Amino acid sequence: MPDYQTEIGLERVTEPAVKELKFRFRYFQELAGTIRLPEGFTASKVVLTIRATGKGKGKAEPVVQSFDWVATRS
């Protein structure tokens, strides 16, 4: 596979397809699941973007954080 950068959205790597994960900032919450990458795809990092929604949240800036990819097998 050629060495280049690309993005794969959450809906393409989850079964059933999930476009976004629902969460709340009010209490600690752990989100868990399985990510399946396409054959031949090698990940180097994960970029999370969190956008607040709801009343009064329309002007809030998204929070973006990058993490190095660490693959594990279950």
Sequence and secondary structure as in RCSB ss.txt:
>XXXX:A:sequence
MPDYQTEIGLERVTEPAVKELKFRFRYFQELAGTIRLPEGFTASKVVLTIRATGKGKGKAEPVVQSFDWVATRS
>XXXX:A:secstr
         HHHHSSS  S     SSS           TT    EEEEEE   STT TT   EEEEEE      
